[in-house]
Amino acid sequence: MTASITGRHEHHHGHGHGHGHGHDHAVAFALGVALNLGFVAAEAVCGVVGNSVALLADAGHNLGDVLGLAIAWGATALARRRPSHRFTYGLRSSSILAALFNAIVLLIAVGGIIVEALNRLAAPQPVASRLIMAVAAAGIVVNGASALLFLGGRRGDLNIRAAFLHLAADAGVSLAVVLTGAAILLTGWMWLDGAASLAVALVIVLGTWRLLRDAINLALAGVPPGIDAGAVRAHLDRLAGVAAVHDLHIWPISTTETALTCHLVMPAGHPGDEMLAALAQQLHQRFAIDHATIQVETGDPDHPCKLVPDHVV
C-alpha cells in the first residue's frame, strides 16, 4: 500500500523560504538589475577614459552579475508555474539551474580578470586614480544597496543567496578599488592596478566556491545543505510500529523545497491517514522536508521489496 503525504510549506523552518515572497523578490530583482546595469555602463566608460583595468575588470564582473540577476529573476518566475503532465513538479528546479549558472559565470569572469591583471602587471600603465576612486565609491553604494534588497531571503534560498553574495562581493570589490586608487595616488605605483585585480579575482573565487559546491549538489539531486539524512532516518526508525526503513531518498525540488520518498516496514499494517499526516508535519517542522511520499509495507517474506538494500535504486 502506498500513502502519499505532502506537508504544506508553512515557512517557519530556517531552511524554507516560501512562495509568498515571490512578488517581493521580483521587485528586488527589478531594482537590482536596473541599478547595476546603469552602473556597469558608467563604470565601463570611466574605465576606458581612466585607462584602468581594475575598473574594466570590475565592470565586466558586474555585467556578469547583471546577467546572473536576470536569470535568477527568470527562475523565480518559472518556479511559480503550475505543474504539468510533462513537468510534474512544475519548473521549480529552474532556480537550481540559475544558481549553478551564476556560479559558473562568476568563475569565467575570474579567468578574464586574471589574464588582464597579469598583462597589466607585466606592463603597468598610468591610470586616473581620482576617477577610479569616484566610480568605485559609487559602486559601493549601488552594490551595497542592491545586496540589501536580498538580505532577508538569503538564508532559505540558494538562488537568492547567490544574488546576495554577488552583490555583497561587488561592494567589497569596489571598496578594494577605492583603496587601490588612493594607494596609486599616494605612491605612484601603477602596478597596484594589476595587483588589485588579482586580489579581486581571489575574493570572487573564495566567495563563489561554496555557492558552486552547493549548486552542484542540488543539481545532482543531493541532500540539501542543512538536512541531516542520518537524523531523518533515525526519526523514521523510531516511529511506533516501524520495523525497518529502506529506499530513503531526499532531494531538492527547488532551491527552497525538499522532497522525500521512503518505504516503511510496518508488520501491523497501514497506520492510518492520521499517523501519516502527523509524520508529514514532523518532517516539515524538524527537517524542512515539504513533499514526502511514504510507502508502507508489512514485510511479507513471500513478496519482498525489490528496493532492499539501500544501494539498490
Disulfide bonds with the S-S distance in Angstrom:
none
